[in-house]
Amino acid sequence: MPWTEILTALALVLVIEGMVPFVGPGRYRQMVAQVARLSDNQLRTVGLVVMIIGLFLLFLVRS
């Protein structure tokens, strides 16, 4: 049972991540270029914030 939930979550992430370049490839290219200019610490901070938001949403949905 837990593997099906993990794989379902992974599949949803892939679908959502794929929507951005599919819908707006030009804007996606600009966004990737901006991300490439971030320093390592800025990128880590963004990653940490996104993980915290994801955990918070997961907590809200699962409770």
C-alpha positions, -999 to +999 in steps of 0.1 A: +000+000+000+027+026+008+045+021-025+013+028-044+009+061-026+045+071-032+044+062-069+011+081-072+026+112-056+056+109-079+034+106-110+015+137-100+047+156-095+058+146-130+025+156-145+025+190-128+062+196-136+056+187-173+026+211-176+048+242-172+071+237-202+042+223-223+019+253-217+046+280-219+079+269-233+093+304-237+084+314-202+098+282-189+131+288-207+133+323-191+125+308-156+153+282-160+177+309-170+168+329-139+172+299-116+206+292-131+218+327-120+209+320-084+237+313-059+238+279-042+225+294-009+196+311-026+187+279-044+189+259-012+167+285+005+141+282-023+142+244-020+138+245+018+108+269+015+092+247-012+097+216+010+082+233+041+052+244+021+048+209+007+049+193+041+024+218+055+000+211+026+005+174+031-003+178+068-034+197+060-047+172+035-039+141+056-053+154+089 
